[in-house]
Amino acid sequence: MKKERIKIKVTLWHDGFRADARDGKNGVAVYNCFGTTPEAAEEMARLKLKQRQDELRSM
């Protein structure tokens, strides 16, 4: 199975970090995934994106 390409943008946001993620293939995107470190924000974005993709596949 071919890996999907995921684009993640992490920005400094007040006292933490915010991440947005999207996959180029299906046009699925998640926004405003917060974390205290850039890694935590990225991990949250990946998790929410996967959950959203799974939700759309089950429809």
N, CA, C and O atoms as a printed pandas DataFrame, in Angstrom:
     atom_number atom_name residue_name chain_id  residue_number  x_coord  y_coord  z_coord
0              1         N          MET        A               1    0.843   -1.180    0.000
1              2        CA          MET        A               1    0.000    0.000    0.000
2              3         C          MET        A               1    0.887    1.242    0.000
3              4         O          MET        A               1    1.862    1.326    0.748
4              5         N          LYS        A               2    0.538    2.191   -0.841
5              6        CA          LYS        A               2    1.311    3.414   -0.969
6              7         C          LYS        A               2    0.953    4.388    0.161
7              8         O          LYS        A               2   -0.218    4.564    0.498
8              9         N          LYS        A               3    1.971    5.007    0.731
9             10        CA          LYS        A               3    1.723    5.977    1.797
10            11         C          LYS        A               3    1.105    7.249    1.228
11            12         O          LYS        A               3    1.467    7.702    0.142
12            13         N          GLU        A               4    0.172    7.812    1.978
13            14        CA          GLU        A               4   -0.444    9.065    1.572
14            15         C          GLU        A               4    0.478   10.227    1.944
15            16         O          GLU        A               4    1.195   10.185    2.944
16            17         N          ARG        A               5    0.438   11.237    1.129
17            18        CA          ARG        A               5    1.224   12.437    1.403
18            19         C          ARG        A               5    0.413   13.352    2.312
19            20         O          ARG        A               5   -0.725   13.703    2.001
20            21         N          ILE        A               6    1.005   13.730    3.425
21            22        CA          ILE        A               6    0.336   14.588    4.397
22            23         C          ILE        A               6    1.161   15.865    4.558
23            24         O          ILE        A               6    2.380   15.812    4.718
24            25         N          LYS        A               7    0.491   16.997    4.515
25            26        CA          LYS        A               7    1.148   18.287    4.694
26            27         C          LYS        A               7    0.739   18.837    6.053
27            28         O          LYS        A               7   -0.449   18.964    6.348
28            29         N          ILE        A               8    1.730   19.161    6.880
29            30        CA          ILE        A               8    1.462   19.663    8.227
30            31         C          ILE        A               8    2.164   21.005    8.414
31            32         O          ILE        A               8    3.334   21.169    8.068
32            33         N          LYS        A               9    1.424   21.951    8.964
33            34        CA          LYS        A               9    1.977   23.273    9.250
34            35         C          LYS        A               9    1.835   23.529   10.747
35            36         O          LYS        A               9    0.725   23.513   11.278
36            37         N          VAL        A              10    2.952   23.763   11.426
37            38        CA          VAL        A              10    2.946   24.033   12.867
38            39         C          VAL        A              10    3.363   25.487   13.077
39            40         O          VAL        A              10    4.377   25.933   12.538
40            41         N          THR        A              11    2.577   26.222   13.862
41            42        CA          THR        A              11    2.880   27.623   14.141
42            43         C          THR        A              11    2.855   27.888   15.642
43            44         O          THR        A              11    2.145   27.222   16.396
44            45         N          LEU        A              12    3.643   28.867   16.057
45            46        CA          LEU        A              12    3.640   29.320   17.453
46            47         C          LEU        A              12    2.335   30.055   17.687
47            48         O          LEU        A              12    1.960   30.939   16.916
48            49         N          TRP        A              13    1.638   29.679   18.768
49            50        CA          TRP        A              13    0.317   30.244   19.025
50            51         C          TRP        A              13    0.196   30.576   20.498
51            52         O          TRP        A              13    0.077   29.671   21.324
52            53         N          HIS        A              14    0.224   31.843   20.844
53            54        CA          HIS        A              14    0.152   32.333   22.221
54            55         C          HIS        A              14    1.169   31.600   23.110
55            56         O          HIS        A              14    2.370   31.834   22.973
56            57         N          ASP        A              15    0.726   30.732   24.004
57            58        CA          ASP        A              15    1.660   30.057   24.913
58            59         C          ASP        A              15    1.891   28.601   24.527
59            60         O          ASP        A              15    2.347   27.811   25.354
60            61         N          GLY        A              16    1.586   28.235   23.291
61            62        CA          GLY        A              16    1.774   26.857   22.815
62            63         C          GLY        A              16    1.953   26.833   21.306
63            64         O          GLY        A              16    2.435   27.798   20.713
64            65         N          PHE        A              17    1.567   25.737   20.698
65            66        CA          PHE        A              17    1.709   25.575   19.260
66            67         C          PHE        A              17    0.402   25.084   18.663
67            68         O          PHE        A              17   -0.379   24.392   19.316
68            69         N          ARG        A              18    0.179   25.455   17.412
69            70        CA          ARG        A              18   -1.017   25.050   16.687
70            71         C          ARG        A              18   -0.596   24.376   15.390
71            72         O          ARG        A              18    0.322   24.840   14.714
72            73         N          ALA        A              19   -1.266   23.283   15.044
73            74        CA          ALA        A              19   -0.943   22.567   13.811
74            75         C          ALA        A              19   -2.191   22.404   12.953
75            76         O          ALA        A              19   -3.298   22.214   13.458
76            77         N          ASP        A              20   -1.982   22.485   11.638
77            78        CA          ASP        A              20   -3.009   22.194   10.648
78            79         C          ASP        A              20   -2.466   21.080    9.771
79            80         O          ASP        A              20   -1.276   21.064    9.458
80            81         N          ALA        A              21   -3.321   20.148    9.370
81            82        CA          ALA        A              21   -2.876   19.035    8.538
82            83         C          ALA        A              21   -3.874   18.792    7.424
83            84         O          ALA        A              21   -5.077   18.994    7.589
84            85         N          ARG        A              22   -3.348   18.350    6.275
85            86        CA          ARG        A              22   -4.221   17.984    5.157
86            87         C          ARG        A              22   -3.554   16.912    4.320
87            88         O          ARG        A              22   -2.329   16.825    4.234
88            89         N          ASP        A              23   -4.395   16.101    3.707
89            90        CA          ASP        A              23   -3.862   15.126    2.761
90            91         C          ASP        A              23   -4.187   15.638    1.364
91            92         O          ASP        A              23   -5.269   16.175    1.129
92            93         N          GLY        A              24   -3.275   15.475    0.469
93            94        CA          GLY        A              24   -3.445   16.008   -0.873
94            95         C          GLY        A              24   -4.383   15.191   -1.729
95            96         O          GLY        A              24   -4.945   15.710   -2.694
96            97         N          LYS        A              25   -4.564   13.934   -1.403
97            98        CA          LYS        A              25   -5.330   13.036   -2.255
98            99         C          LYS        A              25   -6.837   13.235   -2.117
99           100         O          LYS        A              25   -7.535   13.370   -3.122
100          101         N          ASN        A              26   -7.338   13.253   -0.900
101          102        CA          ASN        A              26   -8.782   13.280   -0.674
102          103         C          ASN        A              26   -9.324   14.658   -0.311
103          104         O          ASN        A              26  -10.539   14.835   -0.216
104          105         N          GLY        A              27   -8.467   15.612   -0.111
105          106        CA          GLY        A              27   -8.915   16.945    0.255
106          107         C          GLY        A              27   -9.422   17.046    1.678
107          108         O          GLY        A              27  -10.203   17.944    1.991
108          109         N          VAL        A              28   -8.991   16.136    2.554
109          110        CA          VAL        A              28   -9.397   16.157    3.954
110          111         C          VAL        A              28   -8.410   17.041    4.718
111          112         O          VAL        A              28   -7.198   16.943    4.525
112          113         N          ALA        A              29   -8.943   17.904    5.588
113          114        CA          ALA        A              29   -8.082   18.789    6.367
114          115         C          ALA        A              29   -8.608   18.934    7.783
115          116         O          ALA        A              29   -9.813   18.861    8.022
116          117         N          VAL        A              30   -7.691   19.142    8.720
117          118        CA          VAL        A              30   -8.051   19.450   10.104
118          119         C          VAL        A              30   -7.263   20.681   10.526
119          120         O          VAL        A              30   -6.126   20.882   10.100
120          121         N          TYR        A              31   -7.879   21.494   11.361
121          122        CA          TYR        A              31   -7.280   22.750   11.784
122          123         C          TYR        A              31   -7.331   22.862   13.300
123          124         O          TYR        A              31   -8.094   22.165   13.969
124          125         N          ASN        A              32   -6.502   23.757   13.824
125          126        CA          ASN        A              32   -6.513   24.105   15.248
126          127         C          ASN        A              32   -6.265   22.916   16.157
127          128         O          ASN        A              32   -7.049   22.646   17.066
128          129         N          CYS        A              33   -5.173   22.208   15.911
129          130        CA          CYS        A              33   -4.742   21.109   16.774
130          131         C          CYS        A              33   -3.642   21.665   17.669
131          132         O          CYS        A              33   -2.549   21.974   17.194
132          133         N          PHE        A              34   -3.924   21.794   18.957
133          134        CA          PHE        A              34   -3.021   22.482   19.863
134          135         C          PHE        A              34   -2.160   21.515   20.669
135          136         O          PHE        A              34   -2.556   20.382   20.943
136          137         N          GLY        A              35   -0.965   21.994   21.042
137          138        CA          GLY        A              35   -0.057   21.233   21.882
138          139         C          GLY        A              35    0.924   22.166   22.564
139          140         O          GLY        A              35    1.101   23.305   22.133
140          141         N          THR        A              36    1.560   21.695   23.621
141          142        CA          THR        A              36    2.520   22.523   24.342
142          143         C          THR        A              36    3.888   22.525   23.671
143          144         O          THR        A              36    4.711   23.401   23.939
144          145         N          THR        A              37    4.134   21.543   22.794
145          146        CA          THR        A              37    5.368   21.492   22.011
146          147         C          THR        A              37    4.979   21.322   20.540
147          148         O          THR        A              37    3.862   20.896   20.245
148          149         N          PRO        A              38    5.886   21.650   19.618
149          150        CA          PRO        A              38    5.567   21.442   18.201
150          151         C          PRO        A              38    5.259   19.980   17.888
151          152         O          PRO        A              38    4.389   19.683   17.069
152          153         N          GLU        A              39    5.976   19.075   18.542
153          154        CA          GLU        A              39    5.769   17.648   18.313
154          155         C          GLU        A              39    4.375   17.203   18.784
155          156         O          GLU        A              39    3.713   16.403   18.124
156          157         N          ALA        A              40    3.949   17.729   19.921
157          158        CA          ALA        A              40    2.628   17.365   20.448
158          159         C          ALA        A              40    1.516   17.894   19.544
159          160         O          ALA        A              40    0.523   17.203   19.312
160          161         N          ALA        A              41    1.675   19.106   19.038
161          162        CA          ALA        A              41    0.679   19.674   18.132
162          163         C          ALA        A              41    0.624   18.869   16.831
163          164         O          ALA        A              41   -0.459   18.609   16.306
164          165         N          GLU        A              42    1.787   18.477   16.314
165          166        CA          GLU        A              42    1.833   17.670   15.088
166          167         C          GLU        A              42    1.187   16.305   15.308
167          168         O          GLU        A              42    0.435   15.826   14.459
168          169         N          GLU        A              43    1.480   15.684   16.440
169          170        CA          GLU        A              43    0.894   14.380   16.754
170          171         C          GLU        A              43   -0.636   14.471   16.838
171          172         O          GLU        A              43   -1.344   13.591   16.348
172          173         N          MET        A              44   -1.133   15.531   17.457
173          174        CA          MET        A              44   -2.578   15.734   17.564
174          175         C          MET        A              44   -3.192   15.922   16.180
175          176         O          MET        A              44   -4.270   15.394   15.906
176          177         N          ALA        A              45   -2.519   16.667   15.309
177          178        CA          ALA        A              45   -3.026   16.883   13.957
178          179         C          ALA        A              45   -3.073   15.580   13.168
179          180         O          ALA        A              45   -4.043   15.318   12.457
180          181         N          ARG        A              46   -2.029   14.763   13.292
181          182        CA          ARG        A              46   -2.016   13.465   12.597
182          183         C          ARG        A              46   -3.146   12.563   13.103
183          184         O          ARG        A              46   -3.804   11.885   12.315
184          185         N          LEU        A              47   -3.366   12.560   14.415
185          186        CA          LEU        A              47   -4.419   11.738   14.999
186          187         C          LEU        A              47   -5.799   12.189   14.515
187          188         O          LEU        A              47   -6.614   11.363   14.103
188          189         N          LYS        A              48   -6.060   13.492   14.565
189          190        CA          LYS        A              48   -7.358   14.007   14.140
190          191         C          LYS        A              48   -7.581   13.781   12.645
191          192         O          LYS        A              48   -8.702   13.499   12.220
192          193         N          LEU        A              49   -6.511   13.904   11.842
193          194        CA          LEU        A              49   -6.641   13.672   10.412
194          195         C          LEU        A              49   -6.991   12.213   10.142
195          196         O          LEU        A              49   -7.855   11.921    9.315
196          197         N          LYS        A              50   -6.328   11.306   10.832
197          198        CA          LYS        A              50   -6.627    9.881   10.656
198          199         C          LYS        A              50   -8.065    9.568   11.074
199          200         O          LYS        A              50   -8.765    8.823   10.389
200          201         N          GLN        A              51   -8.501   10.138   12.197
201          202        CA          GLN        A              51   -9.870    9.919   12.651
202          203         C          GLN        A              51  -10.878   10.432   11.627
203          204         O          GLN        A              51  -11.887    9.777   11.365
204          205         N          ARG        A              52  -10.611   11.585   11.056
205          206        CA          ARG        A              52  -11.516   12.165   10.058
206          207         C          ARG        A              52  -11.543   11.316    8.791
207          208         O          ARG        A              52  -12.609   11.098    8.214
208          209         N          GLN        A              53  -10.375   10.833    8.352
209          210        CA          GLN        A              53  -10.307    9.968    7.180
210          211         C          GLN        A              53  -11.093    8.678    7.411
211          212         O          GLN        A              53  -11.842    8.239    6.538
212          213         N          ASP        A              54  -10.923    8.076    8.582
213          214        CA          ASP        A              54  -11.652    6.845    8.914
214          215         C          ASP        A              54  -13.152    7.093    8.953
215          216         O          ASP        A              54  -13.938    6.254    8.510
216          217         N          GLU        A              55  -13.547    8.239    9.479
217          218        CA          GLU        A              55  -14.960    8.608    9.551
218          219         C          GLU        A              55  -15.549    8.731    8.144
219          220         O          GLU        A              55  -16.662    8.269    7.894
220          221         N          LEU        A              56  -14.814    9.345    7.241
221          222        CA          LEU        A              56  -15.302    9.514    5.878
222          223         C          LEU        A              56  -15.337    8.192    5.107
223          224         O          LEU        A              56  -16.204    7.991    4.257
224          225         N          ARG        A              57  -14.401    7.298    5.402
225          226        CA          ARG        A              57  -14.381    5.992    4.730
226          227         C          ARG        A              57  -15.564    5.127    5.145
227          228         O          ARG        A              57  -16.064    4.330    4.351
228          229         N          SER        A              58  -16.010    5.283    6.386
229          230        CA          SER        A              58  -17.101    4.446    6.891
230          231         C          SER        A              58  -18.478    4.938    6.446
231          232         O          SER        A              58  -19.477    4.257    6.678
232          233         N          MET        A              59  -18.544    6.079    5.829
233          234        CA          MET        A              59  -19.843    6.625    5.373
234          235         C          MET        A              59  -20.341    5.893    4.160
235          236         O          MET        A              59  -21.411    6.213    3.642
